[in-house]
Amino acid sequence: MMEQYKEQYKETNKILIQEFTHVAEEFKNIDFKSYVNLSNNWLSNLIDIRIKELKGNETENHAPSIPQEVLDSANPIKAFLNETGGGIADFTLLALSLCSKIYEKYLKVLIPLQETEPDIGGTVRRINNEFIPTVKTVAFLLGDSDEFDYSDNYDNILQSRLLKEEIVELIKPDEQADIKNHIIRLNDKYLRYITKGMKPEIGLTPDFPAQLLKTGKTFDELILKETSKQQLDDILIYARHHRDFFSREGNSSKKGFIGLFWGSPGTGKSLTASVIGNSLGIEVYRVDLSRIVSKYIGETEKNLERVFQRFDNKNCILFFDEADALFGKRSDVKEAKDRYANQEVSYLLQRIEAFSGLVILASNLKENIDAAFKRRILSYVHFPRPEYEERLKLWKIHLPKGFEFESKSLLNTIAKKYSLTGSHIANIIKLSCLRAMDNNSNIITAQIIEPYIGDIYKREGLQRTPQRINNKQRK
């Protein structure tokens, strides 16, 4: 038993190592150290300028700007600025929090001034004689003698998406501390991204209404009709070429792409969305509508704004399952709640058009989607219930290694006779294998599998309850 646990540990450790050593494709051949040094040297020069100003010395061109070397080539710092729409305030915030994380020697020059020059902000950790920067330190580095403009610095810093997305974290030194005295700290995952190119998943807090969809499956393992696969082409082409397409001069097309997956429940809509992401190296986030839609006026819009703002300019896919709840037809206004519901749809219509990424809606019936949304959907992909050939493949692909059906005839019969979806088949196989194991067997028999098929028919209301398989059909 101990050997088994050791093997499991090795396999788990192998997966973790693979996850944390994945370098983003666009950064395969860059020298990360050179960009870190560039950032630290830029910050050190800016600190020297600000100290000279404090002492009343004249300086040239005291307004900071992002180094051109950062903007001229692919690197994680530039990627941050592009994704968050960041400017000089964001770059200063990022450079300072990066430097403070493990390159604190560049900040030691501020230690003797910290007590006598309150504009510097920050705090000194006496144990190891280390300067810890705060929001006030960022404002000091941005600099401006005009008090009105100085307050703008704070506003620009606090509106930074680096803070909102917790790439740079704010730490309260104590309960009474004003926001300007909050410590800034670079999140460890993003430190690895800047210094090694290991791109982390978008950090989502537990209360955030979206979850990452993951799968190890590829398109070869998807059991779909050829027509459905062909309809996916436009979405795949967009995902591959959208950046180049929208960067072309004179392109007035609206950014973003909306696709609709429609068909019966359990036919593979969610799985297909995650396979698209897996195949193209793009993260897929399923929006949890139960945490979006609210009975309180204005709350639904506020929850949606959190989602769109967080993922805007990110190379990811937003997947809205059971989209009817949000994108459904607007109704005639008969009472106040109808008017507010229609306002939600109108807001969503405007917001989804402004979103720059790929959005996939999923619905059981395309007729349930509001007409205004339909006009903006670029690609429709139909997921029909699987027929005999697809069902036969599904029964085979879901059966774990080490298990088998009691006969080929049984497999053919259940695939031909029962109109089940992929999710039905996966659930029945799981229960049947567990039942066989409980019988000290690895054989899936008709006696094991029939009751579970019957339960699905009763629970889902699928036609009438199926008849039992006779002995001839088993052979």
Summary of the structure (lengths in Angstrom):
residues: 475
radius of gyration: 28.4
end to end distance: 38.9
largest distance: 99.5
contacts: 1381
relative contact order: 0.08
helix: 55%
strand: 12%
